[in-house]
Each structure stands twice: as structure tokens, then as C-alpha cells.
Amino acid sequence: MYVTADIARLGKDRTTIGVWRGLQLIDVVEYRKNRINDVVDAIRELSRRYQVKLSNVICDEDGVGGGATDFLRCRGFQNGARAKHPEKFMNMKAECYFKLAEMIEQNRIIFPIAHRDTIVKELDMIRRRNPDADSRLSVTSKEEIQRLHGMSPDYADMIMMRMYFELHPNYGKYSYI
């Protein structure tokens, strides 16, 4: 079981929290204009209800999400962090999106019907940046997507963060506790 959260706070973006059973997104909660303490309480409640360990909870740590990460003492996701394979990917966000694309192509991800249209629409906004270049792989920035589409890909980012656990599993001798 996993919980992933893209946190917005009081702006025009949405806070999206997803609960995962393996690679199946089983519950999605969306908030608009909530304070960090409300989001932290919601994540704690979802973690308790679904019995998710904090080592399997990840929040977008860029911007206002850092406060939630601090309060929860869970994993933090930094979009611009070093990729696991830096020779191939520009940053962690790009590597996770390309991993997500691979998993979707293999039909390994399951989305709830109720949110499918929103998820497909937002994932369709994510594009490879400079596809003709021979440089490291990267994806369009959130700012560019907001400028082109007038909205933030909050569901897509929440889903993409689940791939962090595929790249950095929580098991083995040196697992993150």
C-alpha cells in the first residue's frame, strides 16, 4: 500500500492524494484551497484507514509540500532531484514520468473509472521536451503546461510520484524506514 500526494495549499492548483494497492490506484482525494495542516490530517487519516506505513507515503516536497513532508516525516519528492540514472534522465521527475509511460504501455497500472477522464487528459499534457535532441530525457515543466493548457497536471504528478517506489523499492537490507 502507498500514498502519493501533490500538495497545492491555497492557490488555484488542486491538492491530490492517491492511495495505491500495488500499482492500482484505489482511492483519490482532491482538495482545493486547503491549509497544510488539513492536508496533513487527511494523509494521516488515509494512511491509518488503509494501513499504509509512513515509509510508503510520499509528498511533493517542492514549494508548499515541504511543510507536509516535515509534519508527516514521510518521504519527500523533489522534481529536480538527481535521477537514479542521471546519464539518461535530466531529473527525478523525468525518470518517473518515463517509468510511468513504460508501466502504462505494459498495462500494469490500473486507474479508477471515476477519475479516468481527468487522468487521461492530464497525462496527455506531459510531453518529452526536445524530442529531436540527443541529450538526456526530460519532460515539459509544470509552468509550461499551465501556460499552454491553463491548468496544472496535479493528478498526473500525483500518479507519477508512485513510480518513485518502483525506482527505489522499500525492501532489502538497506531499506528506508
C-alpha positions, 0 to 999 in steps of 0.5 A: 500500500502507498500514498502519493500526494501533490500538495497545492495549499491555497492557490488555484492548483488542486491538492491530490492524494492517491492511495495505491494497492500495488500499482492500482490506484484505489482511492483519490482525494482532491482538495482545493484551497486547503491549509497544510495542516488539513492536508496533513490530517487527511494523509494521516487519516488515509494512511491509518484507514488503509494501513499504509506505513509512513515509509510508503507515503510520499509528498511533493516536497517542492514549494508548499509540500515541504511543510507536509513532508516535515509534519508527516516525516514521510518521504519527500519528492523533489522534481529536480532531484538527481535521477537514479540514472542521471546519464539518461534522465535530466531529473527525478521527475523525468525518470518517473514520468518515463517509468510511468509511460513504460508501466502504462504501455505494459498495462500494469497500472490500473486507474479508477473509472471515476477519475479516468477522464481527468487522468487521461487528459492530464497525462496527455499534457506531459510531453518529452521536451526536445524530442529531436535532441540527443541529450538526456530525457526530460519532460515539459515543466509544470509552468509550461503546461499551465501556460499552454493548457491553463491548468496544472497536471496535479493528478498526473504528478500525483500518479507519477510520484508512485513510480518513485517506489518502483525506482527505489523499492522499500525492501532489502537490507538497506531499506528506508524506514 
